[in-house]
Amino acid sequence: MDPRGIAFHFARWACGLRSADIPAPVQATARRAMLDTLAVTVAGGAHGDIRKLAAGWPLGTGVCSLVTGGTSTAETAALINGSAAHVWDFDDTSYTGIMHGSAVVFPAVAAMAQELGSSDEDVRTAFIIGSEIAYVLADICTHQHYFEGWWSTSTFGLIGATAATAFLQGCDEDETAQAIGLAASAAGGAKSVFGTCAKPFLCGETAQRAITFARFAKSGLSAPTNSFHGATGFLKLLNNGVEQISEIETLGQRWRLVDPGLLVKRYPVCSAAQAAIDLIAELTFEAGIKPEDINAIRFEIPELVRISLVHDNPQTPSEAQFSLPFAAACAVRYGAVRLADLTAETLNSALHQSVVQKIQISVADDLSAEDMRARFPESARAIIILQDGSRRSGFCGEAYGMPHRKLTDVDFSAKFRNCLKFAEIHGQAFDLDQDNILQLAGNLFAINGEGK
């Protein structure tokens, strides 16, 4: 590690990285992650909460596109677009840190790049810098950070996004270390926001702060570059001094975007429910089993899934995104959870509630064991007991969309188009007849060349 500490180690790597140094698979994964984040951001622009945020926020003037329409400053664009990126919980996740890295890093990078007119190559490089730094810091802190109650999307994401925007602003090594140090000093965010409007807002607010911290450093003001270390440092205060500092040496050697990779979601709910939805859809909907045919659904899940899906009796669509019973009922009824299902009407319907009430959940010790948590951290086992007394059972270790079960290009494109279609139906205007959706993606944030 750099003898000056973590902030300088990150800064030296970020300032020295060139696009030609980045392996082609990492570039391809980054591009796909940005496109996926863009798609869910567009869908997020149609969400009522995001429209309320944009309507109630002082937008100011600027050239950066808002997903809700119009333009504003880079900071405001990062806030609103970053909130939209996460409002449906449809954005990608990484088990490195158990976090939503792209939904923080990409909105900050996209806004900053549009203000500066950055090239597509610099956008991609900045996104990779921000992602890899966030994920390496997550490995340094281990999963303890998340289990202690910190929302790693905000804590690690802030530091990664700050490094990314510092790169785009042309910060030198010292300025970048100052920006990262400031981010480490200011990092925070608790999982108490889960199931509330504050969760997506905190995602956008983190992207916004990343831009301001990079501006602060670029202006020549000083910040504590030792803010990861010591009794008052990030590692002590936010991680009880637990650290696997040797992980820092893998920065730029092991690329976390491809190892372990990202989960690209098929369903707009917490990642912890994705495997369970796949499993229940297969056991019921795809087999022609109707809600009235079912007597009970018994889930056995790992501890990680249980502490993430906290709402067994959700009262709002936001709570439903963290509810295994809600997700399972959708899987029985529709074979999926769709954006259109996240409504009070679906949540409160008699048929939906009839399925929810048949669901039983328990934590399985074998699925929570260290070896299984490493292989299948968000797995699900289920037994379906039918009214005639017969049973159907199964296990899903990894949802479709996980790194080892990547979405095909066809399914990835379908998700992209479905997000745009949803936005169009709900009042956002997009040209869905374009044959090249990658060009559309490039045009939306004026990142020239992304569609080439």
C-alpha positions in Angstrom: 0.0 0.0 0.0 1.1 3.6 -0.6 2.9 4.6 2.6 0.8 7.8 2.7 -2.4 5.7 3.3 -5.5 4.4 1.6 -6.6 7.8 0.1 -3.3 8.3 -1.7 -3.3 4.6 -2.8 -6.7 5.1 -4.5 -5.7 8.4 -5.9 -2.4 7.2 -7.4 -4.2 4.3 -9.1 -7.1 6.5 -10.4 -4.8 9.2 -11.8 -2.5 6.7 -13.5 -5.2 4.5 -15.0 -5.7 4.7 -18.8 -8.4 3.1 -20.9 -5.8 0.9 -22.6 -4.9 -0.6 -19.2 -8.4 -1.9 -18.7 -9.1 -5.4 -19.9 -11.8 -5.7 -22.6 -14.2 -7.8 -20.5 -14.1 -5.1 -17.8 -14.9 -2.5 -20.4 -17.7 -4.5 -21.7 -19.2 -5.1 -18.3 -18.9 -1.5 -17.4 -20.7 -0.4 -20.6 -23.5 -2.9 -19.9 -23.8 -1.7 -16.3 -24.1 1.9 -17.4 -26.8 1.0 -19.9 -28.7 -1.0 -17.3 -28.5 1.8 -14.8 -29.6 4.2 -17.5 -32.7 2.1 -18.3 -33.8 1.9 -14.7 -33.2 5.6 -14.3 -35.5 6.3 -17.2 -38.2 4.1 -15.6 -37.5 5.9 -12.3 -38.3 9.2 -13.9 -41.9 8.1 -14.1 -42.1 7.2 -10.4 -44.3 9.6 -8.4 -41.7 10.1 -5.7 -39.1 11.2 -8.2 -41.6 13.6 -9.8 -42.3 15.0 -6.3 -38.6 15.4 -5.7 -38.0 17.3 -9.0 -41.1 19.5 -8.5 -40.1 20.4 -4.9 -36.4 20.9 -5.5 -34.7 24.2 -6.6 -33.4 23.2 -10.0 -31.3 26.2 -11.0 -29.8 26.4 -14.4 -27.4 24.1 -16.2 -26.9 21.9 -19.1 -27.3 18.5 -17.5 -30.3 16.4 -18.4 -32.9 15.5 -15.7 -34.7 12.3 -16.3 -37.9 14.1 -15.2 -37.4 16.6 -18.0 -35.4 19.8 -18.5 -31.9 20.5 -17.4 -30.0 21.7 -14.3 -26.6 21.7 -12.7 -24.5 18.6 -12.5 -25.2 18.3 -8.7 -28.9 18.5 -9.1 -28.9 16.1 -12.0 -26.9 13.6 -10.0 -29.4 14.0 -7.1 -32.5 13.5 -9.2 -31.2 11.0 -11.6 -29.4 9.1 -8.9 -32.6 8.9 -6.9 -34.5 7.7 -10.0 -31.8 5.1 -10.6 -32.7 3.3 -7.3 -36.3 4.2 -6.7 -37.6 0.9 -8.3 -34.7 -1.1 -6.7 -34.2 -2.4 -10.3 -30.5 -1.4 -10.5 -27.6 -3.8 -10.4 -26.0 -5.1 -7.2 -22.7 -6.6 -6.2 -22.0 -9.0 -3.4 -18.7 -7.2 -2.9 -20.0 -5.1 -0.1 -23.6 -6.0 -0.7 -24.2 -2.8 -2.5 -25.7 -0.9 -5.4 -22.5 0.7 -6.8 -23.7 1.6 -10.3 -26.7 3.6 -9.0 -24.3 6.0 -7.2 -21.3 6.1 -9.5 -23.1 6.3 -12.9 -25.4 9.3 -12.1 -22.5 11.3 -10.7 -20.3 10.4 -13.7 -23.0 11.0 -16.3 -23.9 14.4 -14.9 -20.3 15.5 -14.5 -19.4 14.3 -18.0 -22.3 16.1 -19.6 -21.3 19.4 -17.9 -17.7 19.0 -19.1 -18.4 17.4 -22.5 -16.3 14.4 -21.6 -15.5 11.7 -24.2 -17.2 8.3 -24.0 -13.8 6.8 -23.2 -13.3 9.0 -20.2 -16.9 8.3 -19.0 -16.3 4.6 -19.1 -12.9 4.9 -17.4 -14.3 7.1 -14.7 -17.1 4.7 -14.1 -14.6 1.8 -13.8 -12.5 3.9 -11.4 -15.4 4.7 -9.2 -16.8 1.1 -9.2 -13.5 -0.6 -8.5 -12.5 1.7 -5.7 -15.9 1.3 -4.0 -15.7 -2.5 -4.3 -12.1 -2.8 -3.1 -12.9 -0.7 -0.1 -15.8 -3.0 0.5 -13.5 -6.0 0.5 -11.1 -4.2 2.9 -14.0 -3.7 5.3 -15.6 -7.2 4.7 -19.3 -7.9 5.0 -19.2 -6.9 8.6 -19.8 -3.3 7.6 -23.2 -4.2 6.1 -24.2 -6.6 8.9 -23.4 -3.8 11.5 -26.2 -1.8 9.9 -24.4 0.5 7.5 -25.8 0.9 4.0 -22.7 0.2 2.0 -24.3 1.7 -1.2 -23.9 5.1 0.5 -20.7 4.6 2.5 -18.5 2.9 -0.1 -20.4 4.4 -3.1 -19.6 7.9 -1.9 -15.9 7.3 -2.0 -15.9 5.5 -5.3 -18.1 8.2 -7.0 -15.9 11.0 -5.6 -12.8 9.4 -7.1 -14.7 9.0 -10.4 -15.8 12.6 -10.6 -12.3 13.8 -9.5 -10.9 11.9 -12.5 -13.4 13.7 -14.9 -12.6 17.1 -13.4 -8.9 16.5 -14.1 -7.8 16.4 -10.4 -4.1 15.5 -9.9 -3.0 12.9 -7.4 -2.9 15.2 -4.4 -6.3 16.8 -5.3 -7.9 13.3 -5.8 -6.5 12.2 -2.4 -8.0 15.3 -0.8 -11.4 14.6 -2.4 -11.3 10.9 -1.3 -10.2 11.9 2.2 -13.1 14.3 2.5 -15.5 11.6 1.3 -14.2 9.2 3.9 -14.7 11.8 6.6 -18.3 12.5 5.5 -19.4 8.9 4.7 -22.4 7.5 6.4 -25.9 6.1 5.8 -27.8 3.5 7.8 -30.0 0.6 6.6 -32.9 2.2 8.6 -33.9 3.9 5.3 -34.9 0.5 3.8 -38.6 0.5 2.8 -38.9 4.3 2.8 -38.6 7.1 0.2 -35.3 8.1 1.9 -33.5 5.1 0.4 -33.5 6.1 -3.2 -33.0 9.8 -2.2 -29.9 8.9 -0.2 -28.6 7.1 -3.3 -29.0 10.3 -5.3 -27.8 12.5 -2.5 -24.6 10.4 -2.3 -24.0 10.9 -6.1 -24.6 14.7 -5.6 -22.1 14.9 -2.7 -19.4 13.1 -4.7 -19.4 15.9 -7.3 -19.2 18.6 -4.6 -16.3 16.9 -2.9 -14.4 16.7 -6.1 -15.1 20.3 -6.8 -13.9 21.2 -3.3 -10.6 19.5 -3.9 -10.1 20.9 -7.4 -10.6 24.4 -5.9 -7.4 23.9 -3.9 -8.9 23.6 -0.5 -7.5 21.0 1.9 -9.1 17.9 3.4 -7.8 15.1 5.7 -6.1 12.5 3.6 -5.6 10.2 6.6 -9.3 9.9 7.3 -9.4 6.2 6.8 -6.9 5.6 9.6 -6.6 6.1 13.4 -9.0 6.4 16.2 -11.3 8.8 14.4 -10.9 7.2 10.9 -13.4 5.5 8.6 -12.2 2.0 9.4 -12.4 2.5 13.2 -15.7 4.4 13.4 -17.6 2.7 10.6 -16.1 -0.8 10.9 -14.9 -1.3 14.4 -11.3 -1.5 13.2 -11.9 -4.6 11.2 -9.8 -4.4 8.0 -8.3 -6.8 5.4 -5.9 -4.2 4.2 -4.1 -6.6 1.9 -7.1 -6.3 -0.5 -5.9 -2.9 -1.5 -3.0 -4.5 -3.4 -5.5 -6.2 -5.7 -6.8 -2.8 -7.1 -6.3 -3.0 -10.8 -5.3 -6.6 -10.6 -8.5 -8.3 -9.8 -11.4 -6.3 -11.4 -14.5 -6.6 -9.2 -16.8 -5.7 -12.1 -16.1 -9.1 -13.5 -14.9 -11.0 -10.4 -17.3 -11.6 -8.7 -19.3 -9.5 -11.2 -22.7 -7.9 -11.0 -26.3 -9.1 -10.6 -28.4 -7.5 -13.3 -31.9 -7.7 -11.9 -35.0 -9.1 -13.7 -37.4 -7.9 -11.0 -37.7 -4.4 -9.4 -37.3 -5.6 -5.8 -34.4 -6.2 -3.4 -31.8 -8.6 -4.7 -32.5 -10.9 -1.8 -35.8 -11.8 -3.4 -34.6 -12.5 -6.9 -33.8 -16.2 -6.5 -37.0 -16.9 -4.6 -39.1 -15.3 -7.4 -37.4 -17.5 -10.0 -38.0 -20.6 -7.9 -41.7 -19.9 -7.1 -42.4 -18.9 -10.7 -41.0 -22.2 -11.8 -42.9 -24.3 -9.2 -46.3 -22.6 -9.7 -46.9 -20.1 -12.5 -44.9 -22.0 -15.1 -46.5 -25.3 -14.0 -50.0 -23.9 -14.3 -50.7 -23.9 -10.6 -53.1 -21.2 -9.6 -53.3 -19.3 -6.3 -56.4 -21.2 -5.3 -54.6 -24.5 -5.8 -52.1 -23.7 -3.0 -52.5 -24.6 0.6 -49.1 -23.3 1.9 -45.7 -22.0 0.7 -42.8 -22.7 3.1 -39.6 -20.9 2.5 -36.2 -21.7 4.0 -33.7 -18.9 3.4 -30.3 -17.7 4.5 -29.8 -15.1 7.3 -28.7 -12.5 4.7 -32.1 -12.8 2.9 -34.0 -12.6 6.1 -32.3 -9.4 7.3 -32.8 -7.8 3.9 -36.5 -8.7 3.3 -37.9 -7.2 6.5 -41.5 -6.6 5.6 -43.7 -9.7 5.9 -46.8 -7.6 5.9 -45.9 -4.6 3.7 -48.2 -1.5 3.9 -46.7 0.5 1.0 -45.2 -0.3 -2.4 -41.8 0.8 -1.0 -42.1 -1.8 1.8 -43.2 -4.4 -0.8 -39.9 -4.1 -2.5 -38.4 -5.7 0.7 -41.1 -8.3 1.3 -40.6 -12.0 0.4 -44.4 -12.7 0.8 -45.3 -9.9 -1.7 -42.6 -11.0 -4.2 -43.7 -14.7 -3.9 -47.3 -13.8 -4.4 -46.4 -11.9 -7.6 -44.5 -14.9 -8.8 -47.5 -17.1 -8.3 -49.9 -14.8 -10.0 -47.7 -13.4 -12.9 -44.5 -15.5 -13.0 -42.5 -12.3 -12.2 -42.6 -9.1 -10.3 -43.2 -6.3 -12.8 -42.9 -2.5 -12.5 -46.6 -2.3 -12.9 -47.1 -4.6 -9.9 -45.6 -2.1 -7.4 -48.9 -0.4 -6.6 -51.2 -0.2 -3.6 -53.9 -1.8 -5.8 -51.8 -5.0 -6.2 -50.6 -4.9 -2.6 -54.1 -4.7 -1.2 -56.0 -6.9 -3.6 -57.9 -9.8 -2.0 -56.3 -12.4 -4.4 -52.8 -11.1 -3.6 -53.4 -11.1 0.1 -54.8 -14.7 -0.1 -51.4 -15.9 -1.4 -49.4 -13.8 1.1 -51.2 -15.3 4.0 -50.2 -18.8 2.9 -46.5 -18.1 3.1 -44.3 -19.3 6.0 -40.6 -18.2 6.3 -37.7 -19.7 8.4 -34.0 -19.2 8.4 -32.1 -22.3 7.5 -28.8 -22.9 9.3 -27.3 -24.8 6.3 -28.1 -22.0 3.9 -26.5 -19.5 6.3 -23.3 -21.4 6.8 -20.1 -19.8 5.6 -19.5 -22.0 2.6 -23.1 -21.6 1.3 -23.0 -17.9 2.0 -19.9 -17.7 -0.2 -21.5 -19.7 -3.0 -25.2 -18.7 -2.8 -25.6 -15.7 -0.5 -29.2 -15.0 -1.5 -30.5 -18.5 -2.2 -34.0 -19.9 -1.5 -35.5 -23.3 -0.8 -39.3 -23.7 -1.0 -42.0 -26.3 -0.5 -45.4 -25.8 -2.2 -48.2 -27.8 -0.5 -51.2 -28.0 -2.7 -54.9 -28.3 -1.7 -54.9 -32.0 -2.8 -52.0 -32.7 -0.4 -49.3 -33.1 -3.0 -46.1 -31.2 -2.8 -43.6 -29.5 -5.1 -40.2 -28.4 -3.9 -37.0 -26.9 -5.2 -33.9 -24.8 -4.5 -32.5 -21.8 -6.4 -28.9 -20.8 -5.5 -28.5 -18.0 -8.0 -31.1 -16.0 -9.8 -31.0 -15.5 -13.5 -29.0 -12.3 -14.0 -26.3 -13.3 -11.5 -22.7 -13.3 -12.8 -22.7 -17.0 -13.5 -26.1 -16.8 -15.1 -25.9 -13.6 -17.1 -28.8 -12.2 -19.0 -28.6 -12.9 -22.7 -28.3 -9.9 -25.0 -31.9 -10.5 -26.0 -33.1 -10.5 -22.4 -30.9 -7.5 -21.5 -32.3 -5.5 -24.4 -35.8 -6.5 -23.5 -35.3 -5.1 -20.0 -34.0 -1.9 -21.5 -36.9 -1.5 -23.8 -39.5 -2.5 -21.1 -38.1 0.3 -18.9 -38.5 2.8 -21.6 -41.9 1.5 -22.5 -43.0 1.8 -18.9 -41.8 5.4 -18.7 -43.6 6.2 -22.0 -46.9 4.8 -20.7 -46.5 6.8 -17.5 -45.9 10.1 -19.2 -42.2 10.2 -20.3 -41.7 10.6 -24.0 -39.1 8.5 -25.7 -38.8 7.2 -29.3 -39.2 3.5 -28.9 -38.9 2.8 -32.6 -35.2 3.3 -32.7 -33.5 0.1 -33.8 -30.3 0.8 -31.9 -31.1 1.2 -28.2 -27.5 1.8 -27.5 -27.6 4.9 -29.6 -30.7 6.0 -27.7 -28.8 5.4 -24.5 -25.9 7.6 -25.7 -28.2 10.4 -26.7 -30.1 10.6 -23.4 -27.2 11.8 -21.4 -25.3 13.2 -24.4 -22.5 10.7 -24.0 -21.4 10.7 -27.6 -20.1 7.4 -28.9 -21.8 5.0 -26.5 -24.0 3.7 -29.3 -21.2 3.1 -31.7 
